[in-house]
Amino acid sequence: MNCRFCKNPLTDVFIDLINSPASNSFLTKDELNEPEVFFPLKVYTCNKCFLVQVDEYKKSDAIFDNNYVYFSSFSTSWLEHAKKYTDIVTDRFKLNDSSLVIEIASNDGYLLQYFKQKNIPALGIEPTANTAEAAKAKGIDSIIDFFGVRLAKDLAANNKKADLLLGNNVLAHVPDIVDFVGGMKVALKQNGVITMEFPHLMQLVDNNQFDTIYHEHFSYLSFYTVKQIFESQGLEMFDVEEIPTHGGSLRIYAKHKEDNTKEISENVKKLIDQEITKGLNTLSYYNNFQQKATKVKLGITEFLIDQKKAGKTVAAYGAAAKGNTLLNYCGIKNDLIDFVVDANPHKQNKFLPASHIPVVAESHLKQQKPDYVIILPWNLKSEITKQLSYIKDWGGKFVIAIPELEIL
């Protein structure tokens, strides 16, 4: 395998999470009796550009198909984040009814609906037809397709270039990241702005967030490396913010290199310096991550076995992709966790891949009254503990496994 950015041969393993199905390959009851396809989940660090990456074991068009089950609008905190972002960029870049906002991976219209409310023209690009249809139902104009140079040229030919081109949690999801960033160069107006949000590799390493590794995420990104990728396509970073979403993310701001209307913020140099000081441009920084994951594996499996021996019941909340990575790496099945609650009806009455834990509605939690509830999407811990605070009425307790086992 060669690096998907600089084409350097990859030999340095960052972590090997063994084999698992694609994280959002939920199963129906009938499919439980059929064989499951498992893919390697081995992650490499490029020793030249330091892009951390997994090979495209399962093709992106097979992952992001019409049965895709992730709908962004089912998280209230994510909706609040999207609305706040909309207010910030509208004010900062003076967007109005003559602007065009294009979102890549617009999902179910969770974000563009807020631009629509401001009467700012918006266009969504989304490869999964079922989520795009949900966006269209909200009145969001949507193109069902994968983004890259080909689609960007089509947009430009139809006079659809963006004043604001944005993508939240999509940059890590593209197998051909050079073509993707090259497409943004084509689709951006002369003085337009690009914003992208993605989980920060530095937070992943420092906080042991190995469960954010799964087949949908082809790349794990530092600012140091992303800056190189954008520069290779004639785009320049002019600002960056560290934000709390997904356990610690970056929001980058980019422009055409030829655009001299925007001042380069001191935040750019500050974050590059911080990453270099920590050693993100050295292989030694990425060593020993496997051992950190093993420690979590031992902690959560020991906890579950102890509860089973004691006759306690354990459930989980949030049928999230990161939860499937954790469960499958740790070898946890439905004999140790009885069920997982999720608010998304597209996941309910299905079963988690490999572990075969049933996904149920919240009403089931209230009926069964488990002794422990493991919060799988730990990044939504505050939202979930508040929502489910009533489990304390029957003596229930919350459990977090990342970065280490904690009973709340």
N, C-alpha and C positions, 0 to 999 in steps of 0.2 A: 504494500500500500504506500502511495505517495501522498504528501501533504496536499490538501485540497486548495491551499493558497499558493505556496511557493514551490510545490512539486518535489520537495526534498523527500528522499526515502525515509519512512518512519520505522524506527527500531526501538524507541524508548516507551515502555508501557507505563502509563499513568496509573491505571487501575484495571483489573479484570473482574467484572461482576458475573462472570461465567455466562450461562445461556438463559434466555427468557423469551417469552412471546413479546410482540410489540405491546407497549404499555396500555394502549387503548383498545386492544383486541378483546373486548368483552364478549362473553359467550351466552348463547341462549341455552335453555334447559336441554333441548335436543342435541346441541353441540357438545355437551358434556361427555357424550358417548363416542365422540369422534377424536381422532388424533389431533394434537396441537403442534403447530410449527414453532420451534424455538430457534432463536438467532443468537450468535455470539454477541456479547456486550463488553468488548475489550476496547479500552480507550488509550490512545497514544498521545505523546507530547512531541511536537516537532522541535528538534534541537537547533533549528535555524531561525524560524519566525515565532516559535513558541505558541502556535495554535494547538490547542488541545482538541482532539477529535476522535470520533468513532467512524468506522467504515460504513458505507451505505449497504448494510446487510439486507435490509428490507427497503425496497424502492419507495421514494416519497409519494408517488402516485398511488401506491398500495396502502400507505398509512393514511394519507389525507384523501379518503374516498367518500362516497355518498353515505356511508354508515358511521362517519366520524361522530363521536359522542360528546366532544367537549364544546359546550355552549357557554360563552363568557358571561352571559347575563345572570347566571345563577349565583354569583358571588356579589353580595351587596357592597362589600369593601372594594371590590374591583370596579364596580360601577361608580362609586364615589371617587376613586382614583381617576377614572376616565373623565368624569365631569370636571374635576379640579384641573386636570391637564388641559382640557378644552378651554377653560377660562383663562389659564395662564398664557397659552400660545396665541389665543385670539387677541389678547391685550398686547402682548409683547411684539407680535409681528403685524399688528393692525389689519387683521383679516376682516373681510366684509362681504357683502353680497356679490361683489365682482371677483372674489378670490375663488380658487379651486383647491379643495383639500382632497387628497387621495390617500386612502389607507390601504396598505398591503397586509393581507391576512386580517380582513375586517370582520371575520366570524359572523356573529348574528346581529351586527349593527350596534353592539354594546356602546361603542364610542362615537361613531358618526352621528348617532341620533342627537347628540348634544350640539354638534355643529348645525344640524338640520333645524334644531330649535332656535338657533341664532340666525337662521336664514342665510347661512354660508353654504354655497354649493359643495356637495360632497359625493365622492365616488369610492365605492369599496371594491377591492380585488380579493377574491376568496376562492380557493380551489375546491372546497367541500360544498357540494350543491345544497345539502340539507341545512347547513348553517346560513348559507347565502340566501336561501328562500326565506328564512326567518328575518333576515335583514330587509329583504324586499317588502315583507309584510309590514315593516316599520316605515316604509316609504324611502328606503335607502337604495339608490341606484347601485347595482352590483354587477361586476363581471366575474363569471365563474371560470377561473383560469389560474395557472401558476404564473408568478411574476418573474421576469427576466428581460434580457435585451430584446428578444422577439416581441413580447407584449408591449414593452416600452416604446418600441418603434411604431407599433400600431397606434398606440395612444397619441404619440407625437404627430403622426400623419393625420390624425383626426382632430388636431388642435386641442388635445387634452394633456397639457403639461401642468404640473402642480406648483402652486405657490407654497403649499405645505405638503410634503410627502412624508408619511409617517408609517411606522410599523412597530407594534408592541409585541415582544416575545415571538418574533418571526426570524430574526437574523440567525439565531442558532439552529433553526429548523430547515435550512436550505442546504442541499448537498453540494450545489455549485455556487458557492458564496461569491466567487469572482463575477460570474454572469449576473447574479442578483444585484450586486453593488453597481456593476456596469449599467444595468437597467435603470437604476435610480439616477445615474448621471444623465441618461437619455430623457427620462420622464420629468426632470426638474426644470422649471423656468429659470431664466438667466439669473434673477436675483432671489430665487426660491430658497426654501429651507427644508432640510431633512431632519427629522427626529426619529431616533430608534431607541427602544428600551429593551434590555436583555439582562439576564442574571450575570452578576459580576464574578468572573472566575476566582478572583481574590477572596471573595466571601465564601465561595464553594470550598476552596482549599482550607481557609482559616477556620471555618465553622463546620467542617466535616459533612458537607451537604451532598454526599455521594448519591443520595436518592434522586437528585435532580438529573442524574444521568439515565437516559433511556433512548430508544431507537429514533424517536422523533427529533431529538437534539443531536444534530450531526457535529456541531462545534460548541466549544466552551470558551468563552471570550474574555480576554483582558482588554483594557483600553490600549495598551501597548501594541497589541496585534491588530485590533480593529482599525486603529489609526493607519497602520501600514496598508491594510487592505483597501481602505477608502482612498488613500493617496495614490495607490496603484491605478485607480480608475478616474483620477483627476478631481477628486473630492477632498475637501479639507475640513478638519474639525475646527469649530470656532468656540464651542463651549461644551461642558459636560457637567452633569450633576449626579451625585450619589443619592439614590432613593431607596426606601425601605422595602419595596415590593419583592416578593419571591425570595425573602431572606437576604436581600441586599442586591440591588440592580444598579445599572447605569442608564442614564438618559443622555444620549449624545446628540449634539447639534452639528450638522454639516452643511457645507455650501459648495458651489463650484469654486475651484481653485482660482479661477479668473475673476470671481466676484470680490471686488474691493470695498463693498458697501458695509461690510460687517467686521467689527473689531474682534480680534482673537482674545478671548477671555484668559485671564491668568489661571483659571481652573484647569485648562488643558495641560500646561506645564506642571502644575501642582500635582495632578493625578499621575502623570507619567513619572515624575520624580518619586512619588510615593510607591508606585509599583516596582520601579527599579531598585529603590532602597530595600524593599521586601524581597527582591530577587526573582521577580516573575520572568525576567529575561535570562534566567539560569536554570539548568536542569535540577540542581540540588533542591530548589523550592518545591518541586513536584514529587520528590522522593518520599517514601513512607506513608503515602496516602492510603495504600492498601491496608496497612496495619490499623489505621484509624477506623476504616470501615469494618474490619474484622472485630474490633472492640465493640462496636454498636451491635453487630450480629450476635455476638455472644451474650451481650446484655439483654437484648429484647427476647431472644429465645429462652434464656434462663428464666426471665420473668414469666413468660407465658407457660412454661412447663411447671414452674412453682405454683402458679394459680390453678392450673389443671389438677395438680396433685391435691391442692387444698379445697377442691370442689367449687372454686369461684368461676364466674362467667365473665368472658371478655368479648367486647364488641369493638368496632372501629367506626370512625366517622370520616367521610370524605373518600370516595372512590377515585382518588387522584392518581395520575400517572406516577408521581413520585412515590405514592404508597405501594404501587405494584412493583416498582424497582426494589423497595425495601423488603417487601414480603417475599419476593421471588429470590432475591439474593440470600435471604436468611432461611429459605426453605420452609416458610410458614404456610400451613394449609388450613382448611376449614375445620380441622379437628382442634385447633388451638384458638381460633377466632371464629365466633359463631356467625356473625353477619357484619356487614358494613352499611352504614346509613349514608345516603346521598340525596341532596335536594333535586338533582337533575332527573326528571322522569325518563329521559332517554337511557339512563343507566339502570334505573330500577327494574327489578324482575329479571335481571341478567346476573352473570357470575364473573368475578374477577378472573383474568387469564392466569392459568397455571395453578393458583391457589384454590380456585373454585369456591371462594367465599361468596355467598349470595348478597346482592345489593338490594336494599329495602328502603322504604320510606321512613320518615322520622317517627311516624305513629308506632312502628314496630319496636323502636327503642323504648317508648313509653310503656308498651305492653310487657316487654321482657325484663326491663329494669336490671341490666347487667351491672356487675360489681365494678368493672373498669371499662372506660371508653378510650381507645387509643386514637389520638388525633393524627391522621396520616398527613394531611396538608398542614404541617406545623407552621407554615408562613401565615396561616389564617387562625392561629391559636386564639387571639383575642376575640375575634368575631365568633368563633365556634364555642368557646367557653362561656361567653355571654349568652349565646343563643340556647345552649343546652345546660344552663346553670341549674335547672330543675333536677338534674340527676343526683345532686347532693341531698335532695329530699329523701331518697331511699339509701343514702350512704355511698352512692357511686362516686368514683374518682376518675380524673382525666390522667392520661399517660402520654408523654412525648418521648420519641426514641432518638431524635436528632437535635443537637449534636451528640447527646448522650442520654441514657435513660433517666427520665424524671417523672415522678408521680406528683401531680399538682394538688 
